[in-house]
Amino acid sequence: MTVISLKSAAVREGVTLPYAEAGYPSGTPVVFVHGLADSWWSFEPLLQRLPGSLHGYAPTQRGHGDADRPPDGYTPEDFAADLVAFLDAAKIDRCLLVGCSTGGVAARIVAGSHPDRISGLVLVGVPATLADKPAVAELDELVQGLSDPVPRAVVEGLMTGIAGRPIAPGLLKTMADERLKVPARVWQQTLRGLLDADLRATLAGILVPTLVIRGDQDDLLPRNDQQAILDAVHGARLLTYEGAGHAVHWEQPERVVADIAAFAASRRW
C-alpha cells in the first residue's frame, strides 16, 4: 500500500484546502477532484493503490470535509478557480486531472480554460447535464429543505443505491462521516450552483485527451448522457464497467487506477 501524506494549501485569502498526497515524486502528477459533499477521503482507495508511475494529489474542496467554509463561492466556476490556485500552491505545473461525479464539472472547466496546465482529463461518473434528470430534481428539493445539523439518516439515505457492487463498510462509514461535516448551506449553494449553470457549455473548448469512465448500472447517468460528453469533446473515448453503478471508483478502485495509469502512459507528458 502507498503511504498517504496529509497537507494543506492556501488557495486564496480565507480559504485553505487540506489535501492528501501519495506516490513517487517522479511519477506523473494526477489531481483528483471529488463531488458534492465528499472530501479527499473519496479517493483514499485510489491513493492506496497508485503505481510507481503516478503521483497523486486529492484536495478537499471549500466548504467540504475539513476545508475552510467561506460564506459564499460555491458555483462550478468558484471550485474551478480554487483548483487552478491549488495547482499553483502545490507547485504542479502540469497534471492529469481526474474528476468524479459532479467534481468533474470543475475539472472540465479547468481543462477547457487552462489547457497548458492539463495534459489529460478523466471523467468518472460525471454528468453531461443535470437539468434533465428527475432524481436530481428530487435531490434538490430534499437538499433545499436541510438545516443544521444535517441528519445522518438523510446522508446515509443519499448513499443508498449508488453502487452496483458491494462497497467496503468502512469506506461507506467514513464517507458518511465526511458528508456530515458539510453545513446545510454548502449542500444547498453547491447543488444550486450546479443546477443554475449551463453544464453543457462547460464541455466546450476541451482539447486535451479525455477518457470517460461509466458504470453500466449507473441509474443517474444513462448511456445517452455520457454520449453527450463524447460528442462534445473531440477524440474522447469511453470505458464502460459492467456491473458497476455511479460510485465506480469505490466499487472497482484497482481497475480505475489501472485505467488511469494506462491512460497516463499513453499520453506524451
FENLINDA-V671012 format. One record per residue. N is the residue number from 1. SS is DSSP state (helix for helix, strand for strand, loop for the rest). OMEGA is omega in whole degrees, 0 to 359 (999 if undefined). Layout:
n;ss;omega
N;SS;OMEGA
N;SS;OMEGA
//
This chain:
n;ss;omega
1;loop;180
2;loop;177
3;loop;179
4;strand;177
5;strand;178
6;strand;183
7;strand;177
8;strand;181
9;strand;175
10;strand;185
11;strand;173
12;strand;183
13;loop;178
14;loop;180
15;strand;175
16;strand;183
17;strand;170
18;strand;175
19;strand;176
20;strand;180
21;strand;182
22;strand;176
23;strand;183
24;loop;182
25;loop;182
26;loop;181
27;loop;176
28;strand;178
29;strand;177
30;strand;180
31;strand;182
32;strand;183
33;strand;184
34;loop;181
35;loop;183
36;loop;173
37;loop;178
38;loop;179
39;loop;179
40;helix;180
41;helix;178
42;helix;184
43;helix;179
44;helix;178
45;helix;179
46;helix;181
47;helix;180
48;loop;187
49;loop;183
50;loop;174
51;loop;181
52;loop;182
53;loop;184
54;strand;175
55;strand;190
56;strand;175
57;strand;180
58;strand;178
59;strand;170
60;loop;184
61;loop;179
62;loop;179
63;loop;185
64;loop;176
65;loop;180
66;loop;177
67;loop;175
68;loop;185
69;loop;178
70;loop;183
71;loop;180
72;loop;180
73;loop;185
74;loop;174
75;loop;176
76;helix;179
77;helix;177
78;helix;179
79;helix;178
80;helix;178
81;helix;176
82;helix;182
83;helix;177
84;helix;178
85;helix;177
86;helix;178
87;helix;179
88;helix;184
89;helix;180
90;loop;178
91;loop;177
92;loop;183
93;loop;186
94;loop;185
95;strand;167
96;strand;184
97;strand;181
98;strand;179
99;strand;179
100;strand;181
101;loop;183
102;loop;174
103;helix;178
104;helix;178
105;helix;177
106;helix;181
107;helix;182
108;helix;173
109;helix;179
110;helix;180
111;helix;180
112;helix;185
113;helix;182
114;loop;183
115;loop;177
116;loop;181
117;loop;188
118;strand;181
119;strand;179
120;strand;183
121;strand;175
122;strand;181
123;strand;184
124;strand;181
125;loop;184
126;loop;180
127;loop;169
128;loop;178
129;loop;177
130;loop;189
131;loop;186
132;loop;188
133;loop;180
134;helix;181
135;helix;180
136;helix;176
137;helix;177
138;helix;178
139;helix;180
140;helix;179
141;helix;179
142;helix;184
143;helix;181
144;helix;178
145;loop;182
146;loop;171
147;loop;182
148;loop;354
149;loop;178
150;loop;183
151;loop;177
152;helix;181
153;helix;179
154;helix;181
155;helix;181
156;helix;177
157;helix;180
158;helix;179
159;loop;179
160;loop;175
161;loop;181
162;loop;184
163;loop;175
164;loop;180
165;loop;181
166;loop;176
167;loop;181
168;loop;181
169;helix;180
170;helix;178
171;helix;179
172;helix;179
173;helix;179
174;helix;182
175;helix;175
176;helix;178
177;helix;179
178;helix;181
179;helix;178
180;helix;176
181;loop;186
182;loop;179
183;loop;180
184;helix;183
185;helix;179
186;helix;172
187;helix;187
188;helix;183
189;helix;180
190;helix;179
191;helix;179
192;helix;177
193;helix;178
194;helix;183
195;helix;180
196;helix;181
197;loop;172
198;loop;187
199;helix;178
200;helix;180
201;helix;180
202;helix;176
203;helix;183
204;loop;173
205;loop;178
206;loop;183
207;loop;181
208;loop;176
209;strand;187
210;strand;176
211;strand;179
212;strand;179
213;strand;182
214;strand;171
215;strand;184
216;loop;175
217;loop;180
218;loop;182
219;loop;180
220;loop;185
221;loop;177
222;loop;183
223;helix;182
224;helix;176
225;helix;179
226;helix;176
227;helix;178
228;helix;176
229;helix;181
230;helix;180
231;helix;185
232;helix;184
233;loop;184
234;loop;176
235;loop;179
236;loop;178
237;strand;187
238;strand;168
239;strand;179
240;strand;179
241;strand;180
242;loop;178
243;loop;181
244;loop;178
245;loop;184
246;loop;183
247;loop;186
248;helix;186
249;helix;173
250;helix;184
251;helix;184
252;loop;184
253;helix;180
254;helix;182
255;helix;180
256;helix;179
257;helix;180
258;helix;180
259;helix;176
260;helix;180
261;helix;179
262;helix;178
263;helix;179
264;helix;181
265;helix;181
266;helix;180
267;loop;174
268;loop;184
269;loop;999
//
